[in-house]
Amino acid sequence: MTHPILAWYADRGILVSVDAMRPASRVGREIIVALEAMRPLVDYVPEHLRRPVDLTGLDAAFGHAPSLL
């Protein structure tokens, strides 16, 4: 069921794969790095379609103190 979604993102060069079978702290860092790398793509999203995303809760979810991310 997810193959068409994955293909859509891959075709646009915006698919990032993360190995989630590693420790949560490492997975979390990799996700944050991937999101930061994609930050410049925001300029291509029309202003009226942009939605804020609060990532501050990821610290606890990945076993970090807030200052580590």
N, C-alpha and C positions, 0 to 999 in steps of 0.2 A: 504494500500500500504506500510506503514512503518513497519507493523508487522514483516516481515522477517528480516528487518534490526535490529529492537529492539531485536528480538530473537537471532540473530547472536552475538550481543554484550552481551546480558544476558548470553548466553551459555558460554562465555569466561570470565565471571565475571568482565566485564569492562563497564557495563551499569550503569549510574548514573542518577537517576531521580531527578528533581528539580521542586518544586511547583512554577510555574511562575505567580501565581495569587496573590503573595504577593508584597510588595513594591520593586521597582527595585533595591534599594541599598541592600536589604536583599538577593534577588535572585543573585545579582552579587557576594556578599561575598560567598554564597554557591557554586557558580560555580567555583570561584577561589580556594576555599578549596578542592573541588573535583578534580580539575586539579592538584593541588599540591600533593594530595594523590596518584595520578596516575603517578607522575613523575618517580618513579622507573621502571615503565613498559617500558620506552623509551629504556632501555638497551636490551630489547627483540626485538626491531625493527631493522632490518638490516640497517646499516649506509646509504646505497644507497637509501633507501626508506624514510628516515627522511626528513622532511620539516620544516623550521623555521616558527614559528607562533608569530606574534606581538600582544600581548595582551594589550599594553599600551593604546589603544583607549578605553578599557573597562571602565576606570575611568569615563570619561565623559558620556558614555552610561548608566552607573548605577548611575549617579548623585553624584559622588564623586569628590573631589579634588584629583589630582594625588597622594598626600602623604597619603591618607587614605587606599589605597589598598596595 
